[in-house]
Amino acid sequence: MEEAPYPRFASRGRAFVYVVPCRDEDLLKLGFSRDPFTRFSTLHRRFFEFFDLDRGMLVDAERVAAARGIERQLIEAFTEHQATAPLAVRAAAGGHTEWYRGAHADVAATLRRLADGEGLLLRENLRPWLREHLMARADLLHDWSLRIVDTLDWARNNAPDDPGAARLRRALLDTWDMFEAAGIDVRSLVPASVSHWHEHGDHRRLFPDQHHL
C-alpha cells in the first residue's frame, strides 16, 4: 500500500536563496534550492510550524550560479555564527550544514542588500508564498486526499496493523495542517468524506490531543 506524498513541482529553470529561522530558538537555516518547497519539506515534515514562516526570506536568484554566489557570500560573512543543526532535522535530508545562531537580523539585512544590489525579487514572510504555492496545486488535493481516505478505510477493515496506513494517515494530516497554516480553507477543496474523516476518523482515537503526530 503506497501513496505518493502530496504532489510537488519544481519551478523550472530557476534557483532560489532561502533564509528560514526556527520558530522556538534563535537559529536559522540558509541555502539555495531549485525547489524551496521540497527542500523545506525534506528538512522537516512539518516545516510550516518548525520554521517561523513569517520571518522567512526567499530570493529569486534566477540562475543556479547566482544563487550559489549569494549563498557563498552569506556563508563567508557569518562563519563565526555557524551552529549545529537541530536534532529534529532529518539526517537523510543533508541539511546539517549552513545553520547559524544569533545572526538573523544581520543575515536578513545582508540578504536584502545583496538582492537589492542585483535587482532580484526578495520575498519576506513566507506564509503568503506558501499559500500561493499550495493554491497553484489545490486542484490535485481533491483526488489525492480521497484516494488516501479510501485506502485507509480499506486498511481499517482488512489490514489494521499495516504500517503503511500510519504513513498515509500522517501524510494527509500533515498536508491538512499545512494548508491551514497557509490560511487556506481545506474543507472547500476536499470531498465531504475527507472532511468527515478529518473530524471523526480513527486518528482522533489514536491521537486525541495531538492528531498530527
MDAnalysis code that builds the backbone (N, CA, C; Angstrom):
import MDAnalysis as mda
import numpy as np

u = mda.Universe.empty(639, n_residues=213, atom_resindex=np.repeat(np.arange(213), 3), trajectory=True)
u.add_TopologyAttr("name", ["N", "CA", "C"] * 213)
u.add_TopologyAttr("resid", np.arange(1, 214))
u.add_TopologyAttr("resname", ["MET", "GLU", "GLU", "ALA", "PRO", "TYR", "PRO", "ARG", "PHE", "ALA", "SER", "ARG", "GLY", "ARG", "ALA", "PHE", "VAL", "TYR", "VAL", "VAL", "PRO", "CYS", "ARG", "ASP", "GLU", "ASP", "LEU", "LEU", "LYS", "LEU", "GLY", "PHE", "SER", "ARG", "ASP", "PRO", "PHE", "THR", "ARG", "PHE", "SER", "THR", "LEU", "HIS", "ARG", "ARG", "PHE", "PHE", "GLU", "PHE", "PHE", "ASP", "LEU", "ASP", "ARG", "GLY", "MET", "LEU", "VAL", "ASP", "ALA", "GLU", "ARG", "VAL", "ALA", "ALA", "ALA", "ARG", "GLY", "ILE", "GLU", "ARG", "GLN", "LEU", "ILE", "GLU", "ALA", "PHE", "THR", "GLU", "HIS", "GLN", "ALA", "THR", "ALA", "PRO", "LEU", "ALA", "VAL", "ARG", "ALA", "ALA", "ALA", "GLY", "GLY", "HIS", "THR", "GLU", "TRP", "TYR", "ARG", "GLY", "ALA", "HIS", "ALA", "ASP", "VAL", "ALA", "ALA", "THR", "LEU", "ARG", "ARG", "LEU", "ALA", "ASP", "GLY", "GLU", "GLY", "LEU", "LEU", "LEU", "ARG", "GLU", "ASN", "LEU", "ARG", "PRO", "TRP", "LEU", "ARG", "GLU", "HIS", "LEU", "MET", "ALA", "ARG", "ALA", "ASP", "LEU", "LEU", "HIS", "ASP", "TRP", "SER", "LEU", "ARG", "ILE", "VAL", "ASP", "THR", "LEU", "ASP", "TRP", "ALA", "ARG", "ASN", "ASN", "ALA", "PRO", "ASP", "ASP", "PRO", "GLY", "ALA", "ALA", "ARG", "LEU", "ARG", "ARG", "ALA", "LEU", "LEU", "ASP", "THR", "TRP", "ASP", "MET", "PHE", "GLU", "ALA", "ALA", "GLY", "ILE", "ASP", "VAL", "ARG", "SER", "LEU", "VAL", "PRO", "ALA", "SER", "VAL", "SER", "HIS", "TRP", "HIS", "GLU", "HIS", "GLY", "ASP", "HIS", "ARG", "ARG", "LEU", "PHE", "PRO", "ASP", "GLN", "HIS", "HIS", "LEU"])
u.atoms.positions = np.array([
    [0.851, -1.183, 0.000],
    [0.000, 0.000, 0.000],
    [0.883, 1.228, 0.000],
    [1.035, 1.854, -1.146],
    [1.879, 3.035, -1.259],
    [1.092, 4.175, -1.875],
    [1.339, 5.358, -1.424],
    [0.728, 6.559, -1.985],
    [1.766, 7.658, -1.935],
    [1.975, 8.300, -3.069],
    [2.957, 9.376, -3.103],
    [2.548, 10.489, -2.154],
    [3.522, 11.213, -1.595],
    [3.174, 12.376, -0.777],
    [2.481, 13.423, -1.625],
    [1.947, 14.439, -0.953],
    [1.219, 15.466, -1.687],
    [2.078, 15.979, -2.838],
    [1.528, 16.072, -4.057],
    [2.320, 16.394, -5.253],
    [3.141, 17.665, -5.108],
    [4.381, 17.589, -5.610],
    [5.298, 18.729, -5.563],
    [5.894, 18.938, -6.948],
    [6.082, 20.184, -7.292],
    [6.664, 20.506, -8.584],
    [7.693, 21.609, -8.425],
    [8.814, 21.444, -9.070],
    [9.864, 22.459, -9.004],
    [9.543, 23.616, -9.945],
    [10.093, 24.771, -9.636],
    [9.998, 25.904, -10.549],
    [11.086, 25.725, -11.602],
    [10.691, 25.422, -12.801],
    [11.651, 25.042, -13.838],
    [12.618, 26.180, -14.159],
    [13.911, 25.832, -14.172],
    [14.920, 26.745, -14.639],
    [15.253, 27.884, -13.704],
    [14.756, 27.860, -12.479],
    [15.021, 28.953, -11.561],
    [15.765, 28.416, -10.345],
    [16.364, 29.331, -9.600],
    [17.071, 28.967, -8.372],
    [16.795, 30.037, -7.329],
    [16.662, 29.602, -6.089],
    [16.269, 30.495, -5.014],
    [17.245, 30.380, -3.845],
    [17.460, 31.493, -3.169],
    [18.207, 31.514, -1.919],
    [17.189, 31.710, -0.801],
    [17.306, 30.896, 0.241],
    [16.336, 30.987, 1.331],
    [17.036, 31.196, 2.667],
    [16.334, 31.875, 3.553],
    [16.726, 32.012, 4.954],
    [15.475, 31.728, 5.767],
    [15.509, 30.667, 6.580],
    [14.340, 30.298, 7.370],
    [14.751, 30.112, 8.834],
    [14.270, 30.989, 9.717],
    [14.586, 30.851, 11.140],
    [13.681, 29.821, 11.808],
    [14.198, 29.159, 12.820],
    [13.383, 28.249, 13.613],
    [12.385, 29.059, 14.433],
    [11.282, 28.441, 14.739],
    [10.234, 29.145, 15.471],
    [10.599, 29.322, 16.945],
    [11.214, 28.318, 17.561],
    [11.356, 28.305, 19.013],
    [12.761, 28.571, 19.525],
    [13.714, 28.858, 18.661],
    [15.054, 29.207, 19.125],
    [15.740, 30.109, 18.108],
    [16.790, 30.791, 18.560],
    [17.486, 31.775, 17.730],
    [18.452, 31.062, 16.796],
    [17.897, 30.347, 15.844],
    [18.655, 29.513, 14.922],
    [18.004, 29.619, 13.562],
    [18.832, 29.671, 12.510],
    [18.281, 29.751, 11.161],
    [19.045, 28.837, 10.219],
    [18.383, 28.501, 9.119],
    [18.984, 27.716, 8.048],
    [19.008, 28.578, 6.805],
    [20.135, 28.589, 6.120],
    [20.192, 29.269, 4.833],
    [20.718, 28.298, 3.781],
    [20.401, 28.591, 2.553],
    [20.857, 27.736, 1.459],
    [20.239, 28.181, 0.149],
    [20.411, 27.358, -0.887],
    [19.762, 27.646, -2.162],
    [19.127, 26.368, -2.677],
    [18.119, 26.517, -3.507],
    [17.392, 25.359, -3.999],
    [16.658, 25.725, -5.277],
    [16.500, 24.746, -6.148],
    [15.632, 24.917, -7.315],
    [14.165, 24.817, -6.906],
    [13.915, 24.162, -5.788],
    [12.540, 23.897, -5.349],
    [12.453, 24.085, -3.840],
    [12.282, 25.312, -3.363],
    [12.285, 25.562, -1.922],
    [11.240, 24.759, -1.155],
    [10.057, 24.585, -1.726],
    [9.011, 23.835, -1.025],
    [9.469, 22.424, -0.682],
    [10.024, 21.731, -1.668],
    [10.504, 20.383, -1.418],
    [11.689, 20.400, -0.468],
    [12.544, 21.397, -0.597],
    [13.687, 21.496, 0.310],
    [13.231, 21.641, 1.750],
    [12.298, 22.538, 1.996],
    [11.796, 22.717, 3.357],
    [11.143, 21.433, 3.864],
    [10.425, 20.755, 2.984],
    [9.734, 19.529, 3.379],
    [10.709, 18.425, 3.755],
    [11.861, 18.384, 3.089],
    [12.838, 17.347, 3.418],
    [13.558, 17.657, 4.723],
    [13.673, 18.928, 5.055],
    [14.323, 19.286, 6.319],
    [13.461, 18.884, 7.509],
    [12.160, 19.095, 7.390],
    [11.244, 18.742, 8.475],
    [9.863, 18.528, 7.872],
    [9.236, 17.415, 8.194],
    [7.957, 17.101, 7.552],
    [6.875, 18.105, 7.923],
    [7.036, 18.799, 9.052],
    [6.097, 19.859, 9.427],
    [6.849, 21.195, 9.451],
    [7.520, 21.475, 8.349],
    [8.346, 22.678, 8.254],
    [7.537, 23.942, 8.499],
    [6.261, 23.903, 8.173],
    [5.404, 25.077, 8.277],
    [5.169, 25.498, 9.727],
    [5.489, 24.638, 10.697],
    [5.433, 25.049, 12.092],
    [6.809, 24.973, 12.763],
    [7.715, 24.171, 12.229],
    [9.069, 24.099, 12.771],
    [9.820, 25.401, 12.494],
    [9.642, 25.936, 11.283],
    [10.247, 27.211, 10.920],
    [9.237, 28.345, 11.118],
    [9.760, 29.539, 11.367],
    [8.932, 30.732, 11.508],
    [8.731, 31.330, 10.112],
    [7.648, 30.946, 9.471],
    [7.404, 31.387, 8.102],
    [7.288, 32.898, 8.004],
    [6.758, 33.521, 9.032],
    [6.545, 34.966, 8.976],
    [7.855, 35.742, 8.922],
    [8.948, 35.142, 9.382],
    [10.259, 35.802, 9.325],
    [11.157, 35.200, 8.252],
    [10.635, 34.253, 7.486],
    [11.419, 33.631, 6.438],
    [11.630, 34.551, 5.252],
    [12.669, 34.273, 4.455],
    [13.012, 35.099, 3.296],
    [13.366, 34.192, 2.122],
    [13.019, 34.674, 0.921],
    [13.279, 33.896, -0.284],
    [13.633, 34.856, -1.416],
    [14.797, 34.643, -2.016],
    [15.245, 35.465, -3.139],
    [15.201, 34.632, -4.410],
    [14.542, 35.144, -5.430],
    [14.556, 34.513, -6.746],
    [15.835, 34.971, -7.442],
    [16.857, 34.098, -7.385],
    [18.169, 34.449, -7.952],
    [18.235, 34.171, -9.450],
    [17.177, 33.568, -9.996],
    [17.018, 33.325, -11.429],
    [17.912, 32.217, -11.959],
    [19.188, 32.190, -11.575],
    [20.112, 31.164, -12.078],
    [20.830, 30.504, -10.908],
    [21.199, 29.222, -11.098],
    [21.890, 28.478, -10.054],
    [23.205, 29.157, -9.684],
    [23.944, 29.629, -10.686],
    [25.234, 30.270, -10.400],
    [25.052, 31.492, -9.511],
    [24.020, 32.271, -9.771],
    [23.767, 33.459, -8.957],
    [23.350, 33.071, -7.545],
    [22.540, 32.030, -7.433],
    [22.114, 31.565, -6.113],
    [23.305, 31.055, -5.310],
    [24.176, 30.306, -5.960],
    [25.383, 29.822, -5.280],
    [26.247, 30.992, -4.808],
    [26.338, 32.016, -5.630],
    [27.163, 33.158, -5.266],
    [26.626, 33.895, -4.055],
    [25.313, 34.077, -4.004],
    [24.711, 34.741, -2.844],
    [24.877, 33.887, -1.598],
    [24.638, 32.595, -1.737],
    [24.806, 31.700, -0.582],
    [26.243, 31.764, -0.065],
    [27.212, 31.766, -0.977],
    [28.613, 31.791, -0.578],
    [28.949, 33.088, 0.166],
    [28.413, 34.201, -0.279],
    [28.664, 35.463, 0.413],
    [28.085, 35.443, 1.827],
    [26.917, 34.866, 1.993],
    [26.312, 34.759, 3.322],
    [27.136, 33.845, 4.223],
    [27.573, 32.716, 3.684],
    [28.366, 31.784, 4.476],
    [29.659, 32.431, 4.948],
    [30.339, 33.122, 4.042],
    [31.610, 33.747, 4.401],
    [31.424, 34.892, 5.390],
    [30.289, 35.571, 5.318],
    [30.060, 36.719, 6.197],
    [29.696, 36.311, 7.617],
    [29.175, 35.097, 7.780],
    [28.659, 34.717, 9.096],
    [29.268, 33.421, 9.623],
    [30.506, 33.167, 9.255],
    [31.192, 31.945, 9.682],
    [31.192, 31.796, 11.193],
    [31.392, 32.906, 11.910],
    [31.510, 32.823, 13.367],
    [30.187, 32.477, 14.035],
    [29.098, 32.513, 13.273],
    [27.783, 32.194, 13.843],
    [27.333, 30.773, 13.509],
    [28.187, 30.007, 12.838],
    [27.788, 28.658, 12.457],
    [27.435, 27.829, 13.684],
    [26.410, 26.991, 13.530],
    [25.898, 26.212, 14.653],
    [25.556, 24.794, 14.198],
    [25.313, 23.952, 15.165],
    [24.912, 22.572, 14.901],
    [23.440, 22.525, 14.517],
    [23.110, 21.656, 13.596],
    [21.716, 21.520, 13.173],
    [20.867, 20.959, 14.303],
    [19.610, 21.341, 14.392],
    [18.712, 20.780, 15.404],
    [18.537, 19.272, 15.207],
    [18.316, 18.569, 16.287],
    [18.126, 17.123, 16.207],
    [16.871, 16.768, 15.417],
    [15.913, 17.678, 15.386],
    [14.658, 17.391, 14.694],
    [14.804, 17.375, 13.180],
    [15.910, 17.892, 12.664],
    [16.110, 17.923, 11.211],
    [16.519, 16.540, 10.728],
    [15.910, 16.106, 9.662],
    [16.166, 14.769, 9.138],
    [17.617, 14.632, 8.675],
    [18.296, 13.622, 9.202],
    [19.690, 13.405, 8.814],
    [19.799, 13.093, 7.324],
    [18.824, 12.369, 6.801],
    [18.860, 11.966, 5.397],
    [18.655, 13.144, 4.452],
    [18.220, 14.284, 4.990],
    [17.942, 15.443, 4.127],
    [19.204, 16.159, 3.703],
    [20.337, 15.826, 4.320],
    [21.562, 16.539, 4.004],
    [21.503, 17.976, 4.446],
    [20.720, 18.232, 5.495],
    [20.518, 19.597, 5.932],
    [21.264, 19.954, 7.195],
    [22.420, 19.362, 7.402],
    [23.144, 19.576, 8.648],
    [24.260, 20.601, 8.525],
    [24.263, 21.355, 7.459],
    [25.218, 22.455, 7.310],
    [24.450, 23.745, 7.072],
    [25.162, 24.867, 7.162],
    [24.587, 26.187, 6.958],
    [23.471, 26.512, 7.955],
    [23.722, 26.179, 9.221],
    [22.863, 26.622, 10.313],
    [23.619, 27.702, 11.087],
    [22.904, 28.744, 11.513],
    [23.548, 29.879, 12.161],
    [22.723, 30.324, 13.366],
    [23.427, 30.671, 14.427],
    [22.767, 31.095, 15.657],
    [23.085, 32.561, 15.955],
    [22.071, 33.283, 16.430],
    [22.268, 34.661, 16.847],
    [22.597, 35.625, 15.733],
    [22.119, 35.347, 14.526],
    [22.510, 36.193, 13.391],
    [21.349, 36.589, 12.498],
    [20.122, 36.355, 12.914],
    [19.000, 36.553, 11.997],
    [18.916, 37.983, 11.470],
    [18.992, 38.961, 12.348],
    [18.851, 40.353, 11.901],
    [19.933, 40.731, 10.897],
    [21.174, 40.312, 11.173],
    [22.277, 40.668, 10.274],
    [22.204, 39.890, 8.965],
    [21.833, 38.604, 9.032],
    [21.678, 37.815, 7.810],
    [20.570, 38.415, 6.950],
    [19.461, 38.783, 7.572],
    [18.343, 39.362, 6.827],
    [18.767, 40.663, 6.146],
    [19.487, 41.513, 6.878],
    [19.931, 42.788, 6.297],
    [20.890, 42.559, 5.141],
    [21.784, 41.584, 5.289],
    [22.742, 41.290, 4.219],
    [22.038, 40.746, 2.991],
    [21.062, 39.871, 3.195],
    [20.334, 39.312, 2.056],
    [19.547, 40.399, 1.339],
    [18.958, 41.321, 2.096],
    [18.258, 42.439, 1.451],
    [19.218, 43.252, 0.588],
    [20.402, 43.527, 1.126],
    [21.387, 44.321, 0.390],
    [21.830, 43.604, -0.881],
    [22.092, 42.309, -0.782],
    [22.543, 41.543, -1.949],
    [21.449, 41.471, -3.007],
    [20.222, 41.226, -2.574],
    [19.119, 41.143, -3.529],
    [18.895, 42.491, -4.209],
    [18.946, 43.562, -3.426],
    [18.754, 44.894, -3.994],
    [19.865, 45.240, -4.972],
    [21.102, 44.872, -4.614],
    [22.233, 45.172, -5.483],
    [22.170, 44.462, -6.815],
    [21.549, 43.272, -6.836],
    [21.434, 42.503, -8.066],
    [20.090, 42.705, -8.760],
    [19.219, 43.492, -8.126],
    [17.905, 43.712, -8.719],
    [17.043, 42.467, -8.719],
    [17.162, 41.645, -7.683],
    [16.451, 40.372, -7.610],
    [15.222, 40.494, -6.721],
    [14.210, 39.705, -7.033],
    [12.979, 39.693, -6.260],
    [13.229, 39.046, -4.905],
    [12.904, 39.764, -3.841],
    [13.039, 39.256, -2.483],
    [11.663, 39.167, -1.850],
    [11.351, 38.001, -1.317],
    [10.100, 37.827, -0.608],
    [10.397, 37.689, 0.876],
    [9.747, 38.511, 1.680],
    [9.825, 38.389, 3.121],
    [8.445, 37.984, 3.627],
    [8.440, 37.128, 4.638],
    [7.225, 36.475, 5.127],
    [6.816, 35.396, 4.120],
    [7.118, 34.157, 4.435],
    [6.884, 33.062, 3.505],
    [5.488, 32.466, 3.596],
    [4.652, 32.973, 4.483],
    [3.299, 32.433, 4.558],
    [2.506, 32.736, 3.281],
    [2.507, 33.973, 2.784],
    [1.830, 34.210, 1.501],
    [2.432, 33.397, 0.356],
    [3.769, 33.238, 0.356],
    [4.412, 32.405, -0.672],
    [3.908, 30.973, -0.602],
    [3.812, 30.419, 0.633],
    [3.325, 29.048, 0.778],
    [1.889, 28.942, 0.297],
    [1.083, 29.930, 0.632],
    [-0.309, 29.915, 0.193],
    [-0.386, 29.893, -1.336],
    [0.379, 30.739, -1.996],
    [0.365, 30.776, -3.461],
    [0.817, 29.431, -4.034],
    [1.874, 28.867, -3.437],
    [2.396, 27.594, -3.917],
    [1.334, 26.496, -3.810],
    [0.652, 26.438, -2.688],
    [-0.346, 25.396, -2.479],
    [-1.585, 25.625, -3.334],
    [-2.018, 26.867, -3.452],
    [-3.212, 27.134, -4.244],
    [-2.984, 26.837, -5.718],
    [-1.743, 26.961, -6.179],
    [-1.442, 26.635, -7.573],
    [-1.602, 25.154, -7.856],
    [-1.637, 24.350, -6.801],
    [-1.751, 22.900, -6.938],
    [-2.986, 22.367, -6.221],
    [-3.861, 23.263, -5.810],
    [-5.001, 22.870, -4.984],
    [-5.940, 21.907, -5.698],
    [-5.994, 21.976, -7.034],
    [-6.896, 21.083, -7.749],
    [-6.491, 19.624, -7.592],
    [-5.235, 19.359, -7.226],
    [-4.772, 17.988, -7.033],
    [-5.193, 17.420, -5.684],
    [-5.521, 18.297, -4.748],
    [-5.801, 17.851, -3.383],
    [-7.064, 17.003, -3.300],
    [-8.056, 17.323, -4.107],
    [-9.338, 16.615, -4.055],
    [-9.152, 15.116, -4.258],
    [-8.589, 14.730, -5.406],
    [-8.461, 13.305, -5.709],
    [-7.404, 12.633, -4.848],
    [-6.318, 13.349, -4.553],
    [-5.246, 12.779, -3.723],
    [-5.769, 12.426, -2.344],
    [-6.485, 13.337, -1.715],
    [-6.997, 13.087, -0.367],
    [-8.048, 11.985, -0.371],
    [-8.864, 11.941, -1.412],
    [-9.892, 10.902, -1.485],
    [-9.265, 9.522, -1.622],
    [-8.207, 9.404, -2.411],
    [-7.523, 8.113, -2.548],
    [-6.982, 7.642, -1.197],
    [-6.421, 8.566, -0.447],
    [-5.859, 8.178, 0.846],
    [-6.959, 7.735, 1.803],
    [-8.031, 8.489, 1.895],
    [-9.113, 8.116, 2.805],
    [-9.723, 6.781, 2.403],
    [-9.905, 6.545, 1.102],
    [-10.420, 5.244, 0.648],
    [-9.466, 4.117, 1.023],
    [-8.166, 4.364, 0.878],
    [-7.177, 3.347, 1.228],
    [-7.162, 3.081, 2.729],
    [-7.275, 4.140, 3.515],
    [-7.312, 3.970, 4.968],
    [-8.555, 3.219, 5.414],
    [-9.669, 3.470, 4.743],
    [-10.903, 2.749, 5.063],
    [-10.748, 1.264, 4.755],
    [-10.122, 0.962, 3.615],
    [-9.880, -0.449, 3.273],
    [-8.941, -1.083, 4.297],
    [-7.880, -0.378, 4.664],
    [-6.903, -0.922, 5.611],
    [-7.532, -1.173, 6.976],
    [-8.420, -0.292, 7.404],
    [-9.043, -0.465, 8.711],
    [-9.831, -1.773, 8.772],
    [-10.412, -2.161, 7.661],
    [-11.229, -3.366, 7.634],
    [-10.470, -4.622, 7.235],
    [-9.328, -4.458, 6.571],
    [-8.637, -5.624, 6.020],
    [-7.207, -5.793, 6.521],
    [-6.535, -4.712, 6.891],
    [-5.142, -4.809, 7.339],
    [-4.880, -3.727, 8.381],
    [-5.533, -3.825, 9.541],
    [-5.449, -2.751, 10.539],
    [-4.051, -2.504, 11.087],
    [-3.160, -3.470, 10.977],
    [-1.807, -3.302, 11.516],
    [-0.785, -2.931, 10.448],
    [-1.227, -2.648, 9.255],
    [-0.310, -2.305, 8.171],
    [0.383, -0.975, 8.491],
    [1.715, -0.962, 8.601],
    [2.409, 0.302, 8.905],
    [2.242, 1.344, 7.809],
    [1.945, 0.897, 6.610],
    [1.720, 1.846, 5.523],
    [0.538, 2.749, 5.794],
    [-0.461, 2.234, 6.508],
    [-1.628, 3.051, 6.824],
    [-1.246, 4.216, 7.716],
    [-0.363, 3.982, 8.657],
    [0.086, 5.066, 9.547],
    [0.797, 6.155, 8.753],
    [1.596, 5.772, 7.758],
    [2.296, 6.769, 6.939],
    [1.317, 7.590, 6.119],
    [0.303, 6.920, 5.569],
    [-0.698, 7.647, 4.796],
    [-1.491, 8.601, 5.673],
    [-1.867, 8.112, 6.848],
    [-2.615, 8.950, 7.779],
    [-1.815, 10.200, 8.134],
    [-0.530, 9.999, 8.423],
    [0.329, 11.129, 8.788],
    [0.475, 12.099, 7.619],
    [0.620, 11.564, 6.411],
    [0.777, 12.429, 5.235],
    [-0.446, 13.306, 5.031],
    [-1.633, 12.729, 5.202],
    [-2.852, 13.509, 4.994],
    [-3.038, 14.545, 6.100],
    [-2.763, 14.157, 7.343],
    [-2.895, 15.105, 8.445],
    [-1.897, 16.251, 8.318],
    [-0.664, 15.923, 7.948],
    [0.345, 16.969, 7.766],
    [-0.063, 17.926, 6.648],
    [-0.572, 17.376, 5.565],
    [-0.984, 18.220, 4.442],
    [-2.157, 19.108, 4.830],
    [-3.107, 18.551, 5.550],
    [-4.250, 19.344, 6.021],
    [-3.751, 20.512, 6.879],
    [-2.874, 20.207, 7.821],
    [-2.357, 21.248, 8.715],
    [-1.528, 22.285, 7.960],
    [-0.817, 21.836, 6.929],
    [-0.013, 22.766, 6.133],
    [-0.916, 23.760, 5.400],
    [-1.993, 23.281, 4.809],
    [-2.921, 24.180, 4.144],
    [-3.521, 25.165, 5.137],
    [-3.878, 24.685, 6.314],
    [-4.439, 25.583, 7.324],
    [-3.408, 26.615, 7.772],
    [-2.144, 26.194, 7.908],
    [-1.088, 27.132, 8.305],
    [-0.921, 28.241, 7.272],
    [-1.235, 27.924, 6.009],
    [-1.142, 28.917, 4.939],
    [-2.405, 29.766, 4.830],
    [-3.378, 29.513, 5.706],
    [-4.602, 30.298, 5.689],
    [-5.604, 29.851, 4.651],
    [-5.572, 28.566, 4.291],
    [-6.459, 28.031, 3.255],
    [-7.531, 27.169, 3.907],
    [-8.773, 27.360, 3.496],
    [-9.890, 26.557, 3.990],
    [-9.863, 25.200, 3.293],
    [-9.350, 24.199, 3.974],
    [-9.171, 22.884, 3.350],
    [-10.513, 22.267, 2.975],
    [-11.522, 22.475, 3.793],
    [-12.820, 21.820, 3.566],
    [-13.440, 22.218, 2.234],
    [-13.073, 23.380, 1.741],
    [-13.613, 23.816, 0.448],
    [-12.921, 23.133, -0.728],
    [-11.856, 22.390, -0.453],
    [-11.051, 21.800, -1.525],
    [-11.103, 20.283, -1.569],
    [-11.674, 19.647, -0.530],
    [-11.667, 18.185, -0.465],
    [-13.097, 17.658, -0.453],
    [-13.287, 16.375, -0.792],
    [-14.631, 15.790, -0.732],
    [-15.172, 15.785, 0.692],
    [-16.486, 15.711, 0.806],
    [-17.115, 15.685, 2.127],
    [-16.638, 14.500, 2.949],
    [-16.351, 13.381, 2.282],
    [-15.901, 12.187, 3.011],
    [-14.540, 12.429, 3.662],
    [-13.695, 13.232, 3.039],
    [-12.383, 13.540, 3.606],
    [-12.540, 14.465, 4.811],
    [-13.412, 15.456, 4.703],
    [-13.674, 16.339, 5.845],
    [-14.241, 15.541, 7.011],
    [-15.149, 14.603, 6.715],
    [-15.729, 13.766, 7.770],
    [-14.646, 12.926, 8.431],
    [-13.750, 12.370, 7.619],
    [-12.648, 11.572, 8.179],
    [-11.786, 12.434, 9.083],
    [-11.504, 13.661, 8.661],
    [-10.655, 14.527, 9.469],
    [-11.302, 14.843, 10.810],
    [-12.627, 15.004, 10.814],
    [-13.327, 15.345, 12.044],
    [-13.610, 14.137, 12.931],
    [-13.768, 12.965, 12.324],
    [-14.246, 11.804, 13.096],
    [-13.429, 10.538, 12.876],
    [-12.334, 10.620, 12.124],
    [-11.586, 9.416, 11.751],
    [-10.838, 8.770, 12.900],
    [-10.190, 7.628, 12.588],
    [-9.516, 6.845, 13.626],
    [-8.334, 7.580, 14.239],
    [-7.774, 8.581, 13.548],
    [-6.670, 9.337, 14.130],
    [-7.113, 10.084, 15.379],
    [-8.408, 10.391, 15.488],
    [-8.914, 11.070, 16.679],
    [-8.825, 10.167, 17.903],
    [-8.987, 8.873, 17.677],
    [-8.869, 7.939, 18.791],
    [-7.419, 7.631, 19.101],
    [-6.579, 7.590, 18.041],
    [-5.169, 7.267, 18.241],
    [-4.430, 8.432, 18.888],
    [-4.734, 9.644, 18.436],
    [-4.032, 10.839, 18.924],
    [-5.071, 11.886, 19.314],
    [-5.785, 11.711, 20.419],
    [-6.871, 12.613, 20.753],
    [-6.440, 14.054, 20.963],
    [-5.190, 14.280, 21.429],
    [-4.741, 15.647, 21.697],
    [-3.759, 16.150, 20.668],
    [-3.037, 15.219, 20.015],
    [-2.017, 15.602, 19.047],
    [-2.201, 14.730, 17.811],
    [-3.282, 14.980, 17.059],
    [-3.622, 14.106, 15.959],
    [-2.634, 14.161, 14.818],
    [-1.716, 15.119, 14.828],
    [-0.777, 15.251, 13.709],
    [0.525, 14.508, 13.953],
    [0.688, 13.856, 15.085],
    [1.973, 13.200, 15.360],
    [2.177, 12.000, 14.451],
])
